[in-house]
Structures are given as C-alpha cells and as structure tokens.
Amino acid sequence: MTLPLQGIKVLDLTRALAGPFCSMILGDLGADVIKVEPAPTGDMIRTWGPFEGGISAYYLSCNRNKRGIAVDFRTEEGLALLRSMAGKVDVVVENFKTGTMESMGLGYDALSSVNPRLVYGNITGFGRTGPAANWPGFDQVAQGYSGLMSLTGLPEGGPTRVGVAIGDMTAGMWTAMGVLAALFSRERSGRGQRVESSLLAGLVALLGVQGQRYLSAGVIPEPTGNHHPVIAPYGVFEAKDGPLNLAPGTPDMWVKLCTLLELEPLMSDPRFVTNKERMDHRMELKAIIDNKLGERTRHEWTVEMIRLGIPAGPINNLEDMFADPQVIHCKLVEEVAHQTIGQLKQVASAIGMGEMPEGSVRMPPPMLGEHTASVLREFGFSAEQIDRWLSTNVVTQFDAVVA
C-alpha cells in the first residue's frame, strides 16, 4: 500500500518544535524526511527534559519517521553540502530567525534559482517582514501576543497559557498544509513556491468566534474559565467523584437535561428560559446543576447523558486518557523499536486515510547523525568525500560517535 507522499524528499533544516512538528507530519504521510542537525551538539531540543533512556522527551515527541544527519553549519564545506542537497529535494523546511538562511546561502531565492521545483516551507515567530519580524519565536510569547492568553483562564486568575506549546505546533500544522497545497500546485505549474506561516499567524487564525466577535461587534472577550463564552449551561460541572464536561448546546438538549436531572421547574424559571437569561445567571444555574450532579458519579451521569443525546464526558488526566477504552480502540498510541531505548511508545498521527497502511509510526526519532553516511551516499557523494568530511568533522556519524 503506497503512502500519500511516497517519493517526496524533504530536507528538514528545522529545530526546536514548530519546524520539526511540521516535518514529522510530512514524514507520517510518507515523505522521506532528512533531518539535518548541527554538528557536534545537535538540535537544541535534545537538551530539554524530561529524558527517557537519556533522550529528551521533547525530541522524541516530534522527530519520528525521519532519517538523521549531522552537519557542521559553521563550515563553508558543510553549507555547500546542504546547498547541493537542496538542489535534489522536493521540499526544504526551516524555522531559523529571519535572515539567517539567506546569510548561509540557503534562502528561498538562492535555492529556487537552482531548483525551480522546490517547495520552501518557512516558519517564523511573528512573520518574515514587519516591525516584529526579528522577534525570537517562543511559544508563550506568541500565545500572549496573539490574544489567545487573554481568552484563557479563570476570570479571577487572569490570562493563562495553554498547557501545550500550541503556538509551535499550530504553526507547524499550518505550514505542513501549505507545503501539501504547494506540492499539488506544482503538479499543474511545474514550479515550486515559498510557503510561510508563523506562531503569530497560526494562533490568530485559531481565534475563531472570539476573533469574529471583536471584528463584527467590537466585543473584547475576557476569560470565562471552563465555561463556553456564549452558551449556558456549557462547561465544567461537579459530579460526586470529580469534574465532567457538559455541553447541552441546543434548546432541545436543555429540555432533556432538565428532565434527566429532575429540574423541570428550571424550564419556566424567568432566570433560565432562554440562553440569554441563562448566560446572565450562569453561576446560579451552575450551583443548581452541581448540587444535582453531586448525587452520582461522572461515569453514571455521562452514560445517561450520552443515551439522551446530550454531549458530556469526564475530564481525564493523561493516565486516565491513555487507559481509556476508546483511545486504545482507536490506536492513538503506537510502539516502535528504538536503537537505545528499546520499545518506544509514541502518540500516533491524527490523520487516517483509507489507502494508508495502518500505523503511522514507522521509524523512531533518529540518533544524532544516525544516517549521515547512508544519506550522503544516496545523494551521490563519493565514499572518499564522505570519509574526508567525517575525518574533518564537517559531518558526524552516530556509530563513529559511540565507538
């Protein structure tokens, strides 16, 4: 069974999280991703804990389905090697600070002049041009700058970051989608193009109805905690054994909820007749619902609500989630053999396609320089040339490092 991007070769010059997440998506879809790390230390993310078998969990989370080479970016020979490789691939992805790639002769204009079919994915923190173009792209800074943090958190607690690096990963996802579109466009035009996104643009694009509320009505939304900004009741409520999410988003669901909870008088109570009144008296309504939900467990209530067509579900921690029968059934965790760790568990790709083989994790995240010699041979470099680069540390091979 053929993978969708089989035959597409990607030169991955990214580091940290946004870029590697982008190239991992392409690798999951079947592209041959060549991860280039700076010798001798490698991707900065390798130093970020916690660690499994001495390897960064951060690094493990975003570098599967890639082959790894290590090249000394500080040498002209190393840069010339990368320029040569870029002339033979379909895609280059990078997330260096604006202007860095150009200074190394690896910018889009230089590479596309030699390889007109090249698709060039470029991820920045705040955009390639403009007054903030040179700001370093750190996730939490972008979360705040984008307005996302102003929407997140409890009203009394102030802005709160999302619990994962959503700016990094979103920028990577948008860029991966752009690369796919550019590859499709190339089939018609015969030419590649630059694809760019940023942590800022990626997060602003996720503002959804909150962004539209401001643009359409001038409303500056404030944090509403665990409750929906425009629908009530809709949010986190307390059952006998802990919190659950409850989302009766339609008038019919509201009626069913009142009936299930034996709170029929609420349907005619002036405070709760319409969604507007329920929003105005949200906390009073929450207290009434919490009091009733406290009679039974999260699981008991969830089963009853789903039976009636009312969206609901427990709030799991990660131990709960990874042990959940639905998560297990959907095979959202996969295992792959790793060179030093042994069997490595990985969160699976979220993409399923009928013509793809089952399982997204085909290769473990590479060790630093694990595939240097074999990849360079594939790109047409002679054994003598590769040996000379290895002996002068222009490139590094994993086996040579640990010998």
C-alpha positions in Angstrom: 0.0 0.0 0.0 1.5 3.3 -1.1 1.8 6.2 1.3 0.4 9.6 0.0 3.8 11.4 0.0 5.9 8.4 -1.1 8.6 9.7 -3.4 8.7 13.2 -1.9 12.1 14.1 -0.4 12.2 16.7 2.3 15.4 18.4 3.6 14.5 19.3 7.2 16.6 22.2 8.5 14.3 22.9 11.4 15.0 22.8 15.2 13.1 23.0 18.5 9.4 22.3 18.0 7.4 24.2 15.3 9.5 23.1 12.4 10.1 19.5 13.5 6.4 19.1 14.1 5.7 20.2 10.5 8.3 17.8 9.0 7.0 15.0 11.2 3.5 15.4 9.7 5.1 15.1 6.3 7.0 12.1 7.4 3.9 10.5 8.8 2.3 10.9 5.4 5.2 9.0 3.7 7.7 11.7 2.7 11.4 10.8 3.0 12.4 13.4 5.6 16.1 14.1 6.1 16.6 15.8 9.5 19.7 17.9 9.4 21.2 18.7 12.8 24.1 21.0 13.6 27.2 19.0 14.5 28.5 18.4 17.0 25.7 19.1 19.5 22.5 18.6 17.5 19.1 20.1 17.8 18.7 22.3 20.9 15.6 20.4 21.8 17.8 17.4 22.7 18.8 19.2 26.0 15.2 19.7 27.1 13.9 17.3 29.8 12.5 15.1 30.9 14.5 12.2 29.4 13.8 8.6 28.5 16.9 6.5 28.2 19.0 9.7 28.2 17.0 11.1 25.2 14.8 14.2 25.5 11.1 13.5 25.6 10.6 16.8 23.7 12.9 15.5 20.9 11.1 12.1 20.9 7.7 13.8 20.6 8.3 15.4 17.2 11.0 13.6 15.2 9.8 10.2 14.2 9.7 9.0 10.6 12.9 10.9 9.8 16.4 9.9 8.9 19.0 12.0 10.7 22.3 13.5 9.5 24.7 15.9 11.4 26.5 18.7 9.5 28.7 21.5 10.8 26.8 24.6 9.8 29.8 26.7 10.8 32.0 25.5 7.9 31.7 26.5 4.3 32.0 22.9 3.3 29.0 22.0 5.4 26.9 24.8 3.9 28.0 23.9 0.4 26.9 20.3 1.1 23.5 21.4 2.2 23.1 23.7 -0.8 23.9 20.7 -3.0 21.4 18.5 -1.2 18.7 21.2 -1.5 19.1 21.1 -5.3 17.9 17.5 -5.3 14.9 17.5 -3.0 11.2 18.5 -3.3 10.8 20.4 -0.1 13.0 22.4 2.3 11.6 23.3 5.7 13.3 25.8 8.0 12.4 27.9 11.1 15.5 30.0 11.6 15.4 33.6 12.6 14.6 35.9 9.7 17.6 36.5 7.5 19.7 33.6 8.9 19.1 31.3 5.9 19.9 34.0 3.5 23.2 34.6 5.3 24.1 31.0 4.8 23.2 30.9 1.1 20.2 28.7 1.9 17.4 31.2 1.4 14.5 30.6 -0.9 15.7 32.9 -3.8 19.1 31.2 -3.9 17.8 27.6 -3.7 14.9 28.1 -6.1 17.2 29.6 -8.7 18.9 26.2 -8.8 15.9 24.1 -8.1 12.8 25.8 -9.6 10.5 22.9 -8.5 11.5 23.4 -4.8 8.7 24.0 -2.2 10.2 26.0 0.6 8.5 26.0 4.0 9.4 28.9 6.2 8.2 29.2 9.8 8.9 32.4 11.9 7.7 33.7 15.2 5.9 36.8 14.1 6.2 36.9 10.3 9.0 37.3 7.8 8.6 41.1 7.5 7.2 43.9 9.6 8.1 45.6 12.9 8.2 42.4 14.9 9.9 40.3 12.2 13.1 39.9 14.2 11.5 38.9 17.5 12.5 35.4 18.6 9.7 32.9 18.2 8.9 31.5 21.6 5.6 29.8 22.1 4.4 31.5 25.3 5.4 35.0 24.0 3.3 34.3 20.9 0.4 33.0 22.9 0.3 36.3 24.7 0.9 38.5 21.7 -1.8 36.8 19.6 -4.5 37.5 22.2 -5.0 33.8 22.9 -3.9 34.0 26.5 -6.4 36.8 27.1 -9.2 34.4 26.4 -7.8 31.5 28.5 -8.0 31.1 32.3 -10.4 31.9 35.1 -11.9 35.4 35.4 -10.3 35.9 38.8 -6.9 34.4 37.8 -6.0 36.4 34.7 -4.5 35.2 31.4 -3.3 31.6 31.3 -1.1 29.8 28.7 -2.5 26.7 27.0 -0.9 23.6 28.6 0.9 22.6 25.5 3.1 24.5 23.0 0.0 25.3 20.9 1.7 28.1 19.0 4.6 26.0 17.9 2.5 23.0 16.9 -0.2 25.1 15.2 2.5 26.9 13.1 3.9 23.5 12.1 0.4 22.2 11.1 -0.4 25.3 9.0 3.0 25.1 7.3 2.5 21.3 6.6 -0.8 22.1 5.0 0.7 24.8 2.9 3.5 22.5 1.7 0.9 19.9 0.7 -1.0 22.6 -1.3 2.2 23.8 -2.9 3.1 20.3 -4.0 -0.3 19.9 -5.5 0.0 23.2 -7.3 3.4 22.2 -8.6 1.8 19.3 -10.5 -0.1 21.9 -12.6 2.5 24.7 -12.8 5.8 22.7 -12.7 7.2 25.2 -10.3 7.6 25.3 -6.5 7.0 28.2 -4.3 7.6 29.7 -0.8 5.2 28.6 1.9 5.2 30.6 5.1 3.5 30.7 8.4 4.3 31.9 11.9 3.4 31.3 15.5 1.5 34.6 15.5 -0.4 33.9 12.3 -1.2 30.4 13.3 -2.7 31.4 16.7 -4.6 34.4 15.3 -6.2 32.0 12.7 -7.4 29.9 15.6 -9.3 32.7 17.4 -12.5 31.6 15.6 -15.7 33.0 17.0 -13.8 35.1 19.6 -11.9 36.9 16.9 -15.2 37.3 14.9 -17.0 38.7 18.0 -14.5 41.5 18.1 -14.4 42.2 14.3 -18.2 42.1 14.0 -19.4 43.6 17.3 -16.4 45.2 18.9 -16.6 42.8 21.8 -13.3 42.3 23.7 -13.7 38.8 25.2 -12.5 38.1 28.7 -11.5 34.8 30.2 -14.6 32.7 31.1 -12.7 29.8 32.6 -14.2 26.4 31.9 -17.5 27.8 30.6 -18.5 28.5 27.0 -18.3 32.2 26.2 -21.8 32.4 24.6 -23.8 29.3 25.6 -25.2 28.3 29.1 -25.1 25.8 30.6 -22.0 24.6 28.8 -18.7 23.8 30.6 -17.3 22.1 33.7 -19.6 20.8 36.4 -19.0 18.7 39.5 -20.2 15.2 39.9 -19.9 13.0 43.0 -16.3 11.9 42.1 -15.0 14.9 40.2 -15.5 17.2 37.3 -17.1 16.5 33.9 -17.8 18.5 30.8 -21.4 19.1 30.0 -22.5 20.6 26.7 -26.3 20.8 26.1 -25.8 23.2 23.2 -29.4 23.3 21.8 -32.8 24.2 23.3 -33.9 20.6 22.9 -30.8 19.4 24.8 -31.6 21.9 27.6 -35.0 20.4 28.0 -33.6 16.9 28.1 -31.0 17.9 30.7 -33.7 19.4 33.0 -35.8 16.3 32.6 -32.9 13.9 33.4 -31.8 15.9 36.4 -35.5 16.2 37.6 -35.1 20.0 37.4 -38.2 20.7 35.2 -39.1 23.9 37.0 -35.9 25.5 35.6 -37.5 25.4 32.1 -40.1 28.0 33.2 -37.9 29.9 35.6 -37.5 33.5 34.3 -33.8 33.4 35.0 -33.3 30.4 32.7 -36.0 30.5 30.0 -33.6 31.5 27.1 -29.9 31.2 26.5 -29.6 34.9 27.2 -31.2 34.6 30.6 -29.1 31.6 31.4 -25.9 33.4 30.4 -26.9 36.3 32.7 -27.5 33.9 35.6 -24.8 31.4 34.7 -23.3 30.9 38.2 -26.7 30.5 39.8 -27.5 27.8 37.3 -24.2 26.1 37.7 -24.7 25.8 41.5 -28.1 24.2 41.0 -26.8 21.7 38.4 -23.7 20.9 40.5 -25.9 20.2 43.5 -27.9 17.6 41.5 -24.8 16.1 39.7 -23.3 15.5 43.1 -25.7 12.6 43.7 -23.9 10.3 41.2 -20.5 9.7 39.6 -19.1 11.1 36.4 -19.4 7.8 34.6 -23.0 7.3 35.7 -24.1 10.7 34.5 -22.0 10.5 31.3 -23.7 7.2 30.3 -27.2 8.7 30.9 -26.5 11.9 29.1 -25.0 10.3 26.0 -28.0 7.9 25.9 -30.2 11.0 25.7 -28.0 12.7 23.1 -26.6 15.3 25.5 -22.8 15.8 24.9 -20.9 15.0 28.1 -17.7 13.4 29.3 -15.2 13.1 32.1 -12.2 15.4 32.5 -9.3 12.9 32.2 -5.8 13.3 33.3 -3.3 11.7 31.0 -3.2 8.4 32.9 -7.0 8.2 32.6 -6.9 9.1 28.9 -4.2 6.7 27.8 -6.0 3.9 29.6 -9.4 4.8 28.1 -11.0 2.0 26.0 -11.8 4.4 23.2 -8.3 5.7 23.0 -7.0 2.2 23.0 -9.5 1.1 20.3 -8.5 4.0 18.1 -4.8 3.0 18.5 -3.8 6.5 19.4 -0.6 5.2 20.9 1.8 3.1 18.8 5.2 1.5 19.5 8.4 1.4 17.6 11.8 -0.2 18.2 14.4 2.4 19.2 18.1 1.9 18.9 18.9 2.6 22.6 15.5 2.8 24.4 14.0 -0.4 23.2 10.2 -0.3 22.6 9.3 3.4 22.4 5.7 4.4 22.8 4.5 7.4 20.7 1.3 9.4 20.2 0.0 8.3 16.8 -0.8 10.6 13.9 -4.3 12.1 14.0 -4.7 11.5 10.2 -6.4 8.4 9.0 -6.8 7.6 5.2 -8.4 4.6 3.6 -5.5 3.9 1.3 -2.8 4.3 4.0 -1.4 1.3 5.9 -2.4 1.0 9.5 0.0 2.7 11.9 1.8 6.0 11.5 5.0 5.4 13.4 7.4 3.6 11.0 10.8 4.9 12.2 11.9 6.0 15.6 13.4 9.5 16.1 17.0 9.3 14.8 20.0 9.4 17.0 22.3 12.4 16.2 23.9 11.6 12.8 22.4 8.1 12.7 22.0 8.1 8.9 24.7 10.5 7.8 26.8 8.3 5.6 24.0 6.3 4.0 22.0 9.5 3.2 25.0 11.2 1.7 25.7 8.2 -0.5 22.2 8.3 -1.8 22.7 12.0 -2.7 25.6 11.0 -4.9 28.6 11.9 -2.8 31.6 9.5 -3.1 32.9 7.3 -0.3 36.1 9.2 -0.3 34.4 12.6 0.0 32.2 11.3 2.9 35.2 9.8 4.7 37.1 13.1 4.4 34.1 15.0 5.8 33.9 12.5 8.7 37.6 12.8 9.4 37.4 16.6 9.5 34.1 16.7 11.4 32.3 18.5 8.7 29.7 15.8 9.2 29.2 13.3 12.1 28.0 9.7 12.0 26.3 8.3 15.1 28.2 5.0 15.1 31.5 6.8 15.0 30.4 8.9 17.9 29.7 6.0 20.2 32.5 3.7 19.1 
